[in-house]
Amino acid sequence: MSDEIEYRILTGPLSWFLLELVLLRETVETVENQISSELGEIKRELGELEPHLDVKWATEDALDIQPELVEPSELENRYAELDELKWARAQHAKILRAALFLASYAALEQCLDGLADQWQEERSLTLKPSDLSDRGIERSKAYLTKVVGMPFPSGSSEWGRIRHLRTIRNQLAHEGPRLGRPPGSQLRAALKAFPEIFSEDEQQLSISKEFVEEAIHTFNAFTNILVKEHTELLEQKPKLLE
């Protein structure tokens, strides 16, 4: 295998994935800043309205007026509107965070698929990755280790966390955040690894900014390990993105 081919393999899917992770980090920051700005403005206006509402409610109590018989004022309507908007923006944030997590996992899957396909092409192997019975990241791992014979960091803590992230990804992608039934053993293990995303009271997953950032960090760390373990087969190694 020529140096040119070795370099192209190493700077192909792995390099593009590391670049995608940089862009995803920037997207997370942009989205979170926008969410924070919008929620901050809503909370500010709610805070300005609350003292006036307290005065009106105190007057109603003093006069023994039943609240349901009192016509809502313009101020009360605005407060209710803002309160509903605050709830909606919080839900939007959860949806956007889940979408960013799913996008980052999809990029990982495409990276490993691309790496397996590239090695199959460069070595002119008869067996293709799609011929294996495994699916997703497990198929790529099986092809790279059993067919290509490449080192793979399957014993790393990062790979263990990625497998938990895969379980969470499957739950979100196929069934949504709400748990319609008691979680199976794999999902229980994943939620034990990432307990902060599960609401016991609501019985649903709630994706946070910190979770998305941790997932991206895990994918990045794993990819760097994957590159290092390939040095036995690849003589050239480009500078990795931080």
Steps between C-alpha positions, in 0.01 A plus 500: 500500500648835396558790737242699302230237557590466869476875547170515312349229719603677816386844385171376355201417722689547828615851414161604366332368813731697726419809295126428530538478877660845506208638300250322725663653809463843345138427412427395858643828628301703244174322584554524875584870482181564304291295745658676798438842347133429422426343838684780678285764330180312581595455866596867524157612379326249726695639793388852416134393487490289818499788756198657332317167494571449871337836581187415299469152653544645852219749428271224376564296815427799721168559324418126509460493121495160335788495242294302246241782493758769431563591136872447421678827451732579209789466743387152607453391142851613414639315800320180401623539143859543612478208742377276220774630273763420763374140517499473118856632472617245759342222292660639183836486677454131583407422139799689359741333744365157413538581128863606551574182692341287227699690236828442683429128538404473131833664411685239708314219328577646155866540596540134599300385196721712275817365661388140445399571139830672427709212631288252303561699183872558558568133574257380232332272753224278366300515822323834541390660829138466387549121477529474879195430713585768757351847474617856564822561690528132598514400132780747429690378804458137397618572145803703604613248762406162348531569126753781469693404815532856628549589866179629655460661847204281597639459852515874565266681735406725207370205297303381803336841530436511125305174530287659771454806278387269221228361727383852586512593132283199409245592766473858373500408131256210513272568797559861602597639842201365693529148637178316422610194693764404759850533348682185392840399634697696238306821556525459878877468468514806271293709741726387784796632300318827423250543788464876450291460182222291656204651684357242738181701558427554131642163389676656204841601371588869519809583296713776650776717359751323726395159366545608136841649580606183681388283208702711253801490733472120523481463121803726460706315761410163351598609147838621621558163668393326178758697303777422748424128490536506121863608509613136464332490159526864396839667489375855450275681745374857445454747779163438668246771566479593865 
